Amino acid sequence: MTDVVKDPRKNAEGYADLTAYNGMKKVVREEDDADKRAFELVGVLKFIIRAAGFELTERIQLKDKRTGRVYR
């Protein structure tokens, strides 16, 4: 399942909603930063696993302790 990436500057109908965007800009940036950190962490873990002579056989699942968001 893939998430559809929406333009946060637009409302559900697709019209520009800069008031909502400006109010949510910090939250969106924090989510993007958390996504990037999780992606990079998974890459590092996979590198360490391969370097140690192992193979990853299951998916890595992470949970952000601050937000509770789960990354699969």
N, C-alpha and C positions, 0 to 999 in steps of 0.2 A: 504494500500500500504506500503510495507516495502522497505527501502533503502538497496541496496547491499553494504556491507562493503568491500571496496577495500583496498588492501595493498598499502599505499602511496609510498612505495619504488619501485613500479613497474609501468611501463608505460601501455598504453592501450592494448598492445599485451601480457602483462604479463612478460616482461623482466625487470630485475633489472635496475633501473634508479636512482642511488644514487645522481647524481647531482641535479636532480629535487627534490628528497626527501629532501636533505639538504637545498635547497632553500625554500621549503614549510614547513619544520618541525615546525617552530614557528607558522605558520598559523593553521596547523593541531592541534597543542597542544592547541591554543586559542579556536578553535572550540570545541574541546573535553571538555575543561574547561567550556565553555558556555553551552554545552549540559548537563553537570553534574549539574551546578547551576540551570538550568531550571527544570531538573528532581527533584532535591531536593526541590526546591521551590513549585512545584506542590504537592509533598508529605506533606510539611508543611501546605499548604493551605487546603488540604483534611483533615488533622488531626484537624485543627482549626474548620473547618466546622462541622465535626462529634462531636467534643467536645462541640460546641455551641448548639448541638441538631438539626442540619440541615442536609439535604441530598443534595448532588450535583446532579443536574438533567441534566446539559449540560456539554459539554467539556470545559475545561479551555484553553484559548488561550492567549499566552504571546508573546510580541514583545520586542526584545532586543533593547533598545534605542540607543546603540552605533553602532550596526551593521545593524539594521533593520530586522534581521532574525526573522521569526515568528515560534513559537513552538505551535503545536496543539496536 
